[in-house]
């Protein structure tokens, strides 16, 4: 019943979140006016004994003292072998002050990656991190901090959002931490894509209905246990990023390109290349995206396996040669849903409406459609579906042209509204969901979709330079569709037309796998999804003994039952440990999806997998302690939170609450803020949109406020009844 709980919470948050002010906040004043502000503000910096404040003079003659932050550089390296990539992320922190500090930094990693290694480096000493239960790792870290030892702790907040803590960094000393993770490269239309997240976007979180492990962006009134992220614009960024990759595709490489960054490519052989960023001091304000096109377009299958004991693990990718036949696509019922919250103001909304206009412009008289938008409330173009004829299309395009962005991101309300509208003529409804995904209550959104999906199909379109891929990929999977991403400088018109064409009909439906006697004991996902043209089917599993044979993939193509044979070999002994990590990570991903399994059982299973396979999860964390010396006797240090950089293209004045980013409260208050993350999340990633609550599909009728106590009572009573059913 977790999904139904999510819906109830989402409805309550939309009705009663209200308009509490939301300000951005960073743990130290990022910029203090020397000439005009009261002296005590400057003393905030002096109390930290900043050795040499960086003083700049503005054009109007005002002097500003810039606070130095500890993160100096992030170096990312990757080794690619076929469809698998192994990454190492090294973060270098430096204490610029005259006394020890604790550095705190929230950062992204790929949401499907298995984080399986952690090290802390101080001078010539390397301390290997241990994987422990989350509470045990925190206790080890806190004890080391109190004892004055340098210690590092990394915790997972969402599948793609993590927090790094480094206690007792000695004055003017550097500490490096290294994380290792392995991931599969997504493949589409003959090309692999390497996506390296570099920034966590600002994320909107309702005052109520935050879900498990909520993460927000400094909104006043957030409940205890809410992670909070501060931001500065790139002009005040103190950290840089570099990237280098060794690529062995195993087949001839046709082209390596990036739509996000300037890169330099060195060809080593027809199948091998080296890639580096064009700049070694790049600002981490957008995700790095690299496409790797390889030769060949016939049906293909690839299997990676690892077996060193009694159990083997494998990942199988099958890419049928699919042809999209427009003549097979019947009349469609299309619903376009657009995020018009504050984080979408400007270029993001312009790109979203460009994609949506291409979809509307490609409809025919046989189609029907409607357009919904959500911010603090939900609005619709029409109370009924409109015809896809010329008049209907023109009305749709005018509606899109008139859209404006601003306000909160009550995404759960948008999901509930789009899925509770009954389709006309019993047709399958195709929903195109356009957003940056900048929310902190991912599990509430996914729970609503899981509970209410019905016969709908959801196709998510991530907008911008750093969208929340964890949320959007999971929402598309639940919706039996797929996700597409459109950067601000991509061709939105082409993307919209291609999306409508590809999504019009799955290439293969009602898919089943016959393992034909092979000793496969577990398969993820357990229910095989539909296969769309150009997008491979990826299956992971365990096997108990070596074997080989032909498996059969059965499915329907345009009403015909077909079988695709695939030769498979499950080896007796093959050392490829990352495959075991990937299997465990994909198992955890399945367990984390909304379901009717009681949460304690799921949490226990995830914890056991994390400990057995040495993986970071919601319930397991890495910790490393340098016990060779005491840096801060008594463990008294200042906490310095490294702010994130506002993602490129996101308007900082509207992304959180329609107000400019500015410090809220003293740095002492912010530094003392408790940063505890508890509970389990089933999705998440990059973050944001604007403020204030708003009524669900609100008419603006103030009389609804009089019903608030009654509605709250009804919702709470229903929640309690559902909880009792769940625990029964």
C-alpha positions in Angstrom: 0.0 0.0 0.0 3.0 2.3 -0.1 1.9 3.7 -3.5 -1.6 4.7 -2.1 0.1 6.4 0.9 2.2 8.4 -1.6 -1.0 9.7 -3.3 -2.7 10.7 -0.1 0.4 12.6 1.0 0.7 14.2 -2.4 -2.9 15.4 -2.3 -2.5 16.7 1.2 0.7 18.6 0.3 -1.0 20.2 -2.7 -4.0 21.3 -0.7 -2.2 22.6 2.4 1.4 23.4 1.5 0.6 27.1 1.5 2.9 29.9 0.7 5.7 29.7 3.2 8.6 31.8 2.1 11.6 29.9 0.6 15.0 31.3 0.4 18.3 29.9 -0.7 20.9 29.6 2.1 24.5 28.7 2.2 26.5 27.7 5.2 28.8 30.7 5.0 27.9 34.1 3.5 29.2 33.7 0.0 29.9 37.3 -0.5 30.0 40.0 2.3 29.9 43.7 1.5 32.9 45.3 3.3 32.0 48.9 2.7 28.2 48.9 3.4 27.3 46.1 5.7 27.5 46.3 9.5 30.9 45.3 11.0 29.6 42.2 12.7 28.9 40.6 9.3 32.5 40.9 8.4 33.4 39.4 11.7 31.6 36.2 10.8 34.5 35.6 8.4 37.1 36.7 11.0 35.7 34.3 13.5 36.7 31.5 11.1 40.2 33.1 11.0 40.2 33.2 7.2 43.9 33.7 6.5 43.6 36.0 3.5 40.1 37.2 2.4 39.7 37.7 -1.3 38.7 41.3 -1.7 37.3 42.6 -5.0 36.0 46.0 -6.1 32.7 46.3 -8.0 32.2 48.9 -10.8 30.4 51.1 -8.3 33.4 51.1 -5.9 31.9 48.8 -3.3 34.4 46.2 -2.0 33.4 42.6 -1.4 35.1 39.9 0.6 34.9 36.5 -1.0 34.8 33.5 1.3 36.9 30.5 0.2 35.2 27.1 0.1 37.0 23.8 0.6 36.3 21.9 -2.6 39.0 22.7 -5.1 38.8 20.2 -7.9 37.0 17.0 -9.0 38.9 14.6 -11.3 36.8 12.0 -13.0 38.3 9.1 -14.9 36.6 6.3 -16.7 37.4 2.9 -18.4 34.9 1.7 -20.9 34.8 -1.9 -22.1 31.9 -2.5 -24.5 28.7 -1.6 -22.7 30.3 -1.3 -19.2 32.0 1.7 -17.7 34.1 1.9 -14.5 34.4 5.4 -13.0 36.6 6.9 -10.3 35.6 10.3 -8.9 38.3 12.1 -6.9 37.3 15.2 -4.9 40.1 17.4 -3.5 39.3 19.4 -0.4 41.6 22.0 1.1 41.3 23.9 4.4 42.1 27.6 3.8 41.6 28.5 7.4 43.9 28.6 10.5 42.0 26.0 12.4 40.4 22.6 11.6 37.1 22.4 9.7 34.5 19.9 8.8 33.6 20.0 5.1 30.1 19.0 3.8 29.3 18.6 0.1 26.2 17.3 -1.7 27.0 16.0 -5.2 25.6 13.7 -7.9 26.6 10.4 -9.4 24.9 8.2 -12.0 21.7 6.8 -10.6 22.1 3.4 -12.1 25.8 3.1 -11.0 27.0 0.6 -8.3 29.2 2.6 -5.9 31.6 -0.1 -4.7 34.8 1.6 -3.5 35.9 4.5 -1.2 39.2 5.9 -0.2 40.6 8.9 1.7 44.1 10.2 0.9 46.0 12.5 3.2 49.5 13.2 2.0 51.1 9.8 1.4 48.6 7.9 3.5 45.6 6.1 1.9 42.8 4.9 4.1 40.4 2.4 2.6 36.8 2.9 3.4 34.6 0.3 5.1 31.0 -0.4 4.2 28.7 -0.4 7.2 25.0 -0.1 8.1 24.1 3.6 7.7 23.7 4.2 11.4 26.9 2.3 12.3 28.9 4.3 9.7 27.6 7.6 11.1 28.4 6.5 14.7 32.0 5.6 13.6 32.4 9.0 11.9 31.0 10.9 14.8 33.2 9.1 17.3 36.3 9.8 15.1 35.2 13.5 14.8 34.9 13.8 18.6 38.3 12.2 19.1 39.9 14.7 16.7 40.8 12.3 14.0 40.3 13.1 10.3 37.4 11.0 9.0 35.3 10.8 5.8 31.8 9.6 5.5 29.7 9.4 2.3 25.9 8.8 2.4 23.3 8.2 -0.3 20.3 10.5 -0.1 18.7 9.6 -3.4 20.0 7.1 -6.1 21.8 10.0 -7.7 22.4 12.4 -4.8 25.1 11.8 -2.2 26.6 13.8 0.7 30.3 13.8 1.6 31.4 14.7 5.1 35.1 15.2 6.0 35.8 15.9 9.6 38.9 17.6 11.1 40.7 18.7 8.0 43.9 20.3 9.3 44.6 24.0 8.7 46.0 24.6 5.2 46.0 20.9 4.4 44.4 19.0 1.6 42.4 15.8 1.8 41.3 13.8 -1.2 38.4 11.3 -1.3 37.9 8.7 -4.1 34.7 7.0 -5.0 34.5 4.1 -7.5 31.4 3.0 -9.3 30.5 0.8 -12.2 27.6 1.4 -14.6 26.1 0.2 -17.9 26.1 2.7 -20.8 22.6 3.3 -22.2 22.3 2.4 -25.9 20.0 3.9 -28.5 20.0 3.9 -32.3 23.4 2.4 -32.7 25.2 4.7 -30.2 26.2 4.4 -26.5 25.9 7.4 -24.3 28.1 8.2 -21.4 26.4 10.6 -19.0 28.4 11.9 -16.1 26.3 14.1 -13.7 28.2 17.1 -12.5 25.7 19.2 -10.5 22.6 18.6 -8.3 19.9 21.1 -9.4 17.9 23.1 -6.9 14.9 21.0 -5.8 11.4 21.9 -4.7 9.9 20.1 -1.7 6.4 20.5 -0.4 6.2 21.3 3.3 4.1 18.2 3.7 4.3 15.1 1.5 8.1 15.1 1.2 8.3 11.3 1.2 11.3 9.3 2.4 14.8 10.9 2.5 13.5 14.3 1.3 16.0 16.7 -0.1 15.2 20.4 -0.7 16.8 23.7 -1.4 16.7 25.8 1.8 13.0 26.3 2.1 11.9 27.7 5.5 9.6 25.3 7.4 11.1 22.0 6.1 10.6 19.2 8.7 13.6 17.8 10.6 15.5 15.2 8.6 15.3 17.2 5.3 18.6 17.5 3.4 19.2 21.0 2.3 21.5 22.3 -0.5 22.9 25.8 -0.9 23.8 27.4 -4.2 26.1 30.0 -5.8 26.2 31.1 -9.4 29.2 30.1 -11.5 30.9 33.5 -11.2 31.6 32.6 -7.6 32.4 29.0 -8.2 35.6 27.9 -6.3 35.8 24.3 -7.8 36.6 22.9 -11.2 36.3 19.5 -12.8 38.4 17.4 -15.2 37.6 14.2 -17.1 39.5 11.5 -19.0 38.3 8.2 -20.4 39.9 5.1 -22.0 37.4 3.5 -24.4 37.6 0.0 -25.7 34.4 -0.6 -27.7 35.2 -4.1 -28.9 33.9 -3.1 -32.3 35.0 -0.4 -34.8 34.2 3.1 -33.5 32.6 5.4 -36.0 32.3 8.6 -34.1 32.8 10.1 -30.6 31.0 13.4 -29.9 29.7 15.5 -27.1 26.7 17.9 -27.1 27.6 19.4 -23.7 31.3 20.1 -23.7 34.3 20.6 -25.9 36.3 17.3 -25.9 39.5 16.1 -27.4 39.5 12.5 -29.0 42.7 10.5 -29.7 42.2 7.4 -31.8 44.4 4.5 -30.5 43.1 1.8 -32.9 39.8 1.2 -34.8 38.2 0.0 -31.6 40.0 2.1 -29.0 40.1 5.8 -28.2 41.0 8.2 -25.5 38.8 11.2 -24.6 39.5 14.2 -22.4 37.7 17.5 -21.7 39.0 20.3 -23.8 39.5 22.3 -20.6 41.1 20.9 -17.5 39.4 23.6 -15.3 35.8 23.2 -16.5 33.0 24.6 -14.2 30.7 21.8 -13.1 27.4 23.5 -14.0 26.0 20.9 -16.4 26.1 17.2 -17.0 28.8 15.7 -19.3 27.3 13.8 -22.2 29.5 11.8 -24.7 28.0 9.7 -27.5 29.9 6.7 -28.9 28.6 5.5 -32.3 29.8 2.0 -33.4 29.6 0.1 -36.6 26.8 -2.5 -37.3 23.0 -2.3 -37.3 21.9 -6.0 -37.4 20.2 -7.9 -34.5 22.8 -8.1 -31.7 23.1 -9.6 -28.3 25.9 -9.1 -25.7 26.4 -11.0 -22.4 28.8 -10.1 -19.6 29.2 -12.6 -16.8 31.2 -13.2 -13.6 31.6 -16.4 -11.7 34.2 -17.2 -9.0 32.3 -19.6 -6.7 29.0 -21.4 -6.7 27.0 -18.5 -8.0 27.4 -16.6 -11.3 26.0 -13.2 -12.3 25.3 -11.9 -15.8 24.0 -8.9 -17.7 22.4 -9.6 -21.1 21.6 -6.9 -23.6 19.5 -7.8 -26.7 19.0 -5.3 -29.6 16.5 -6.5 -32.2 16.6 -4.8 -35.6 13.4 -2.9 -35.3 11.7 -0.9 -38.0 9.1 1.7 -37.2 6.1 1.4 -39.5 4.0 4.5 -39.4 1.1 2.8 -41.2 0.7 0.5 -38.2 0.1 3.3 -35.8 -3.7 3.8 -35.3 -5.4 6.9 -33.9 -3.8 8.0 -30.7 -5.0 9.7 -27.5 -2.2 12.1 -26.6 -1.8 14.0 -23.3 1.0 16.5 -23.0 2.0 17.5 -19.5 4.4 20.4 -19.0 6.2 21.6 -15.8 5.7 25.3 -15.6 7.3 25.9 -12.2 9.9 28.5 -11.4 12.9 26.4 -12.3 11.5 26.1 -15.9 11.4 29.8 -16.5 13.2 31.1 -19.5 15.1 28.7 -21.8 13.9 25.5 -20.2 10.2 26.3 -20.8 11.0 27.5 -24.3 12.6 24.2 -25.1 9.8 22.2 -23.5 7.1 24.1 -25.5 9.2 23.6 -28.7 9.2 19.8 -28.2 5.5 19.9 -27.3 4.7 22.0 -30.4 6.4 19.5 -32.6 4.3 16.7 -31.1 1.0 18.7 -31.5 2.0 19.7 -35.1 2.5 16.0 -36.0 -0.9 14.8 -34.9 -3.6 13.8 -37.4 -7.4 13.9 -37.6 -7.5 10.4 -36.2 -5.8 11.6 -33.0 -7.1 13.4 -30.0 -5.1 15.4 -27.5 -5.1 17.7 -24.4 -2.4 19.8 -22.7 -1.9 20.0 -18.9 0.6 22.1 -17.0 1.5 22.0 -13.3 3.4 24.4 -11.0 1.7 25.2 -7.6 -1.5 23.9 -9.1 -2.7 22.0 -12.2 -4.3 23.6 -15.3 -5.6 22.1 -18.5 -6.1 23.5 -22.0 -9.6 21.9 -22.1 -12.0 19.9 -20.0 -12.2 17.3 -22.8 -9.9 15.9 -25.4 -9.6 18.0 -28.6 -9.4 16.7 -32.1 -6.0 16.5 -33.8 -7.4 18.2 -36.9 -6.1 21.5 -38.2 -8.3 23.6 -35.9 -7.4 21.6 -32.8 -3.7 21.7 -33.6 -3.8 25.5 -34.0 -5.6 25.8 -30.6 -2.9 23.6 -29.0 -0.1 25.7 -30.5 -1.6 28.9 -29.3 -2.0 27.4 -25.8 1.6 26.4 -25.7 2.8 29.8 -26.9 0.9 31.5 -24.0 2.5 29.4 -21.2 4.5 31.2 -18.5 6.6 29.6 -15.7 6.6 30.4 -12.0 5.7 29.0 -8.6 6.1 25.7 -6.9 6.6 22.2 -8.4 3.7 20.2 -7.1 4.5 17.3 -9.5 2.6 14.7 -7.6 -0.6 16.7 -8.3 0.2 16.7 -12.0 0.7 13.0 -12.0 -2.5 12.3 -10.2 -4.5 14.6 -12.5 -3.1 13.1 -15.7 -3.7 9.5 -14.6 -7.2 9.9 -13.2 -8.7 11.5 -16.3 -10.4 8.6 -18.0 -9.3 7.9 -21.6 -12.0 8.3 -24.2 -13.0 5.4 -26.5 -11.1 2.9 -24.3 -7.9 3.7 -26.2 -4.4 3.6 -24.6 -3.4 7.1 -23.7 0.1 8.3 -24.6 1.3 10.8 -22.0 4.3 13.0 -22.8 5.7 14.4 -19.5 8.1 17.3 -19.9 10.1 18.6 -16.9 13.5 19.2 -15.4 12.5 16.8 -12.6 13.7 19.3 -9.9 11.7 17.9 -6.9 12.9 16.3 -3.7 9.9 14.0 -3.1 10.6 11.5 -5.9 9.1 8.5 -4.1 5.7 10.3 -3.7 5.6 11.0 -7.5 6.6 7.4 -8.4 4.1 6.0 -5.8 1.3 7.9 -7.4 2.2 6.7 -10.9 2.5 3.1 -9.7 -0.9 3.2 -8.1 -2.9 5.0 -10.8 -1.2 4.0 -14.1 -4.0 1.8 -15.5 -3.7 1.5 -19.3 -1.7 4.7 -19.7 1.8 4.9 -21.1 4.2 7.5 -19.8 7.1 8.9 -21.9 9.3 11.3 -20.0 11.2 14.2 -21.6 14.0 15.6 -19.4 14.6 19.3 -20.1 17.9 21.2 -19.6 21.5 20.7 -18.8 21.2 18.6 -15.6 17.8 17.0 -15.4 16.8 14.5 -12.7 17.4 11.3 -14.6 16.7 9.0 -11.7 13.1 10.3 -11.3 12.5 10.5 -15.1 13.9 7.1 -16.0 11.9 5.4 -13.1 8.7 7.2 -14.0 9.0 6.1 -17.6 9.7 2.5 -16.6 6.7 2.4 -14.3 4.7 4.0 -17.2 5.8 1.3 -19.7 7.4 3.9 -21.9 10.9 5.3 -22.2 12.7 8.5 -21.3 14.3 11.1 -23.7 16.5 14.0 -22.8 16.7 17.4 -24.5 19.4 19.9 -23.6 18.7 23.6 -24.1 20.8 23.8 -27.3 19.4 20.6 -28.8 16.9 20.6 -31.7 13.6 20.4 -29.9 11.5 20.2 -33.0 13.3 17.1 -34.3 13.2 15.5 -30.8 9.4 16.0 -30.6 8.7 14.5 -34.0 11.1 11.5 -33.5 9.6 10.9 -30.0 6.0 10.8 -31.4 7.1 8.4 -34.1 9.1 6.0 -31.9 6.5 5.9 -29.1 3.5 5.4 -31.4 3.7 1.7 -31.0 6.2 -0.6 -29.2 8.2 -2.8 -31.5 7.6 -5.9 -29.3 4.9 -6.2 -26.7 3.9 -8.9 -24.1 7.5 -10.0 -24.0 8.5 -13.3 -22.3 11.9 -15.0 -22.0 12.2 -18.8 -22.2 15.5 -19.7 -20.7 15.2 -23.2 -22.3 16.5 -25.1 -19.3 19.5 -22.8 -18.5 20.1 -22.6 -14.7 19.0 -19.0 -14.3 17.4 -18.6 -10.8 16.6 -14.9 -10.8 15.9 -12.4 -13.5 15.6 -8.6 -13.2 13.3 -7.0 -14.1 11.0 -10.0 -13.3 8.3 -8.7 -15.7 10.0 -8.1 -19.1 9.1 -4.6 -20.5 8.0 -3.8 -24.0 10.7 -3.2 -26.5 10.7 0.0 -28.5 12.6 0.5 -31.8 16.3 1.3 -31.3 16.2 0.7 -27.5 17.8 -2.6 -26.3 16.3 -5.0 -23.7 18.7 -5.3 -20.7 18.2 -8.3 -18.3 20.4 -9.2 -15.4 20.3 -12.4 -13.4 22.0 -15.1 -11.4 22.9 -18.7 -12.5 23.9 -21.7 -10.4 26.2 -23.7 -12.8 27.9 -23.2 -16.2 25.8 -23.9 -19.3 25.2 -22.8 -22.8 22.2 -22.9 -25.1 19.6 -20.9 -27.1 17.1 -18.8 -25.2 13.9 -17.6 -26.8 12.5 -14.1 -26.5 8.8 -14.2 -27.4 6.6 -11.2 -28.1 4.0 -9.7 -30.3 4.7 -7.6 -33.4 1.6 -5.9 -34.9 -0.6 -8.8 -33.6 1.8 -11.6 -34.7 3.5 -13.8 -32.1 7.2 -13.9 -32.9 10.3 -15.6 -31.4 13.8 -14.2 -31.4 16.5 -16.8 -30.6 19.6 -15.7 -28.7 22.7 -17.8 -28.1 23.9 -17.6 -24.5 26.9 -19.0 -22.7 27.1 -18.9 -18.9 30.8 -19.5 -18.2 32.2 -21.9 -15.5 34.8 -19.4 -14.3 35.3 -15.8 -15.3 36.7 -13.0 -13.2 34.7 -9.9 -13.9 33.7 -8.6 -10.3 31.9 -5.5 -11.6 29.2 -7.6 -13.0 28.3 -8.9 -9.5 28.1 -5.3 -8.4 25.8 -4.4 -11.3 23.6 -7.4 -10.6 23.2 -6.3 -7.0 22.6 -2.7 -7.9 19.9 -3.7 -10.4 18.3 -6.0 -7.7 18.3 -3.0 -5.3 16.7 -0.8 -7.9 13.9 -3.3 -8.4 13.4 -3.6 -4.6 13.2 0.2 -4.3 10.3 0.5 -6.7 6.8 1.1 -5.3 5.3 -2.2 -4.3 3.0 -3.9 -1.8 6.0 -5.5 0.0 6.2 -4.2 3.6 8.9 -1.6 3.9 10.9 -3.4 6.7 11.3 -6.5 4.5 12.5 -4.3 1.6 14.9 -2.3 3.8 16.4 -5.5 5.3 17.0 -7.0 1.8 18.6 -3.8 0.6 20.9 -3.6 3.6 22.0 -7.2 3.2 22.8 -6.7 -0.5 24.8 -3.5 0.3 26.9 -5.3 2.9 27.4 -8.5 0.9 28.4 -6.8 -2.3 30.2 -3.8 -0.7 27.8 -1.2 -2.1 26.5 2.1 -1.0 22.7 2.2 -0.6 20.0 4.1 1.3 20.9 1.8 4.3 24.7 1.3 3.9 27.4 3.9 3.9 31.2 4.1 3.5 33.4 5.5 6.3 37.2 6.0 6.5 39.1 7.1 9.6 42.8 8.2 9.9 43.8 7.2 13.4 47.5 8.0 12.8 47.1 11.4 14.4 44.8 13.8 16.3 44.1 17.0 14.4 41.5 18.7 16.6 41.8 17.8 20.3 38.3 17.8 21.6 36.8 17.6 18.1 35.7 21.2 18.1 35.7 22.4 14.5 33.7 24.8 12.3 31.4 23.2 9.7 31.8 24.6 6.2 29.2 23.5 3.6 30.3 23.6 0.0 27.6 25.2 -2.1 26.5 23.7 -5.4 26.6 25.7 -8.6 23.3 26.7 -10.2 22.9 24.6 -13.3 23.4 26.3 -16.6 20.2 27.7 -18.0 18.4 27.7 -14.6 17.2 31.1 -13.4 18.4 31.3 -9.7 15.9 34.1 -9.1 12.9 31.8 -9.7 14.2 28.2 -9.2 13.4 28.0 -5.4 10.6 30.5 -4.6 10.5 33.2 -7.1 13.0 35.2 -5.1 16.7 35.9 -5.5 19.1 33.5 -3.8 20.4 35.1 -0.6 21.7 33.9 2.8 19.0 33.3 5.4 20.1 33.3 9.0 23.7 33.6 10.3 26.4 31.2 9.2 26.4 29.8 12.8 22.7 28.8 12.6 23.3 27.2 9.2 26.4 25.4 10.3 24.5 23.9 13.2 21.7 22.6 11.0 21.2 18.9 11.5 21.9 17.0 8.3 20.3 13.7 9.1 18.9 11.6 6.2 16.7 8.7 7.2 14.2 6.4 5.6 14.2 4.8 2.2 13.8 6.5 -1.2 12.9 4.9 -4.4 14.0 7.5 -6.8 15.6 10.9 -7.1 18.1 13.2 -8.5 18.8 16.7 -9.4 16.2 19.1 -8.0 14.1 22.2 -8.1 11.4 24.3 -8.9 9.7 27.2 -7.2 7.8 27.9 -4.2 4.5 28.1 -2.6 1.8 25.5 -2.5 -1.4 26.2 -4.3 -4.7 24.3 -4.5 -5.0 21.1 -6.4 -6.5 22.1 -9.8 -7.2 25.3 -7.8 -9.9 27.6 -8.9 -8.7 30.3 -6.5 -11.8 29.9 -4.4 -10.9 31.1 -0.9 -13.7 29.1 0.6 -11.7 25.9 0.2 -9.5 27.0 3.2 -12.5 26.5 5.4 -12.6 22.9 4.4 -8.9 22.3 5.2 -9.4 20.9 8.8 -12.1 18.5 7.6 -10.1 17.4 4.6 -7.0 16.9 6.7 -8.9 14.7 9.1 -10.4 12.6 6.3 -6.9 12.1 4.7 -5.3 11.2 8.0 -8.0 8.8 8.8 -7.7 7.1 5.4 -4.0 7.0 5.8 -4.3 5.2 9.1 -6.8 2.7 7.7 -4.4 2.0 4.8 -1.5 1.6 7.2 -3.4 -0.9 9.3 -4.2 -2.9 6.1 -0.5 -2.8 5.1 0.7 -4.1 8.5 -2.0 -6.7 8.9 
